[in-house]
Amino acid sequence: MKTPAPISTTNLTRRSFLRSTSAAVGGLALANLPIERFAHAAGSDTLKMALVGCGGRGTGAADQNLNVSKGTKLIAMADIARNRMDQSLEILKKAHPDQVDVSQANQFIGFDAYKEAIALADLVLVTTPQGFHPYHLAEAVKQGKHVFVEKPLAVDAPGIRRVLAAAEEAKKKNLKIGVGLQRHHQVAYQEAVKRIHEGAVGDITSMTCYWLGNARAGLERLPGEGELQYQLRNWYYFTWISGDFIVDQHIHNLDIMNWIKRGHPVRAQGMGGRQVRNDKKLHGQIFDHFFVEYEYEDGCKLFSQCRQGTPGTHQQVDEHVVGTKGRADLGVQNGKYFRITGPNAWESRLKAAEVGHQLEHFPLIEAIRENKPYNELEIAAMSTMTAILGRMAVYSGKLVEWDEAFNSKLQLMPEKVSWDMKPPVEPDADGNYPVAVPGKTVAL
Ligand SMILES: NC(=O)c1ccc[n+]([C@@H]2O[C@H](COP(=O)([O-])OP(=O)(O)OC[C@H]3O[C@@H](n4cnc5c(N)ncnc54)[C@H](O)[C@@H]3O)[C@@H](O)[C@H]2O)c1
């Protein structure tokens, strides 16, 4: 496959940036945006973009990517649902009338639609549910395209290995790959992690992280809807497509902890279950709470908690580090407050949390335009695997070593999905889906 040539650049002025992003940036203080750093990120040559998976995040990611450079045009879309694509196209056309031109011929529907959309593009946004990410990413890399792929990167270990193979191939082909772990692009996180790496809290002795919050609503079956159609529409609630919510959402916190530790845990054990997610019409098979104790190579422990869909309970989303010289608290008060206490005290108070979903598209476009190395896949694959390790430990009720988890052959996501196949899980005669039972479930 031919390596794509770099695309020449022109200047994106601060004024044109503000004009093109003011609607999307919304409540964010514009002064927070590192606009000057990306003053060269716009291009005169067209960068053709395809959107694969035209749901909520796909539409958001396309909008935010188009904000970065007027030289990017959305020219192809792929989805399995016509109504989702139509809604997405309408929103994007309104937001970017001069950057969205997706002819009928370039609108592809079905399980193989992604291949056709990818073929037309220079840059592909992969924003399907995560079970599909390894396959859609691998195809884009095979076709020699730059990619932005949403987190998490997979739901099982075979998927992670497929992603790592794609990461290698992408490097060889000089492709630029961004991943939707947006906290990496928030300046306050970057500053806090840098200080911790420079020794601000001394040697790290323990860490805690939390995502105790709201849930994506479960969806009821529509009249006449088939089993596979239903599970794919209510994908969040089926482990074979979402990986469970520890993988879908808590990955954001686990990713910060790995970033701080510059590595991944070597083992995990924990507990969890579903106490309130018990409506068989809505809640599929995922848990509603997990507690996982992870251990890193140097013996440092990470105590991680996530809970969803449990009204009336404490809410908290943040990360904390305790060291021999002080402590660090990251992302508290809904991402607005960061602080280090002790002899190297520091704090950052933001009026509004930085919009990582917007910021993450600047370095990707900059790397494509300026032909600089850019590949976020390996770090994101390790963070995804960390979340999968936690799920394996909790579902099985065992102490699970990283190596056995990483080498697991248990594949939840089928190689190929088609409308005439049976889904990997089915409800019993009473309509209940299989749910993991710690101590009994084979989870890796
Ligand atoms: N980084 C973040 O903060 C963040 C936030 C939300 C979602 N996400 C991620 O974005 C991804 C999409 O989530 P969402 O909220 O947009 O879900 P969604 O249900 O709104 O959209 C998913 C879309 O993908 C389509 N789709 C499903 N299978 C497909 C296939 N095989 N081929 C083509 N299209 C297919 C669906 O029809 C739908 O339009 C998920 O991986 C999710 O974890 C990330």
The ligand as an ORCA input file, in Angstrom:
! r2SCAN-3c Opt
* xyz 0 1
  N     -14.256      9.398     24.361
  C     -15.431      9.533     24.923
  O     -15.594     10.249     25.913
  C     -16.616      8.816     24.357
  C     -17.905      9.243     24.671
  C     -18.988      8.546     24.123
  C     -18.762      7.443     23.306
  N     -17.486      7.048     23.028
  C     -17.244      5.861     22.196
  O     -17.713      6.118     20.877
  C     -18.203      4.915     20.292
  C     -19.626      5.145     19.782
  O     -20.447      5.507     20.867
  P     -21.785      6.361     20.638
  O     -22.112      6.962     21.943
  O     -21.632      7.228     19.456
  O     -22.835      5.193     20.318
  P     -24.127      5.324     19.387
  O     -24.964      4.130     19.678
  O     -24.727      6.677     19.537
  O     -23.525      5.221     17.918
  C     -22.972      4.058     17.372
  C     -23.238      4.099     15.880
  O     -22.522      3.034     15.241
  C     -23.415      2.378     14.336
  N     -22.926      1.016     14.144
  C     -23.026     -0.058     14.980
  N     -22.397     -1.128     14.448
  C     -21.880     -0.719     13.264
  C     -21.108     -1.363     12.253
  N     -20.738     -2.645     12.373
  N     -20.763     -0.652     11.156
  C     -21.129      0.650     11.030
  N     -21.858      1.309     11.956
  C     -22.219      0.639     13.059
  C     -24.777      2.480     15.013
  O     -25.842      2.248     14.112
  C     -24.723      3.917     15.540
  O     -25.101      4.841     14.555
  C     -18.092      3.853     21.375
  O     -16.900      3.129     21.198
  C     -18.017      4.643     22.652
  O     -17.326      3.971     23.695
  C     -16.423      7.717     23.518
*
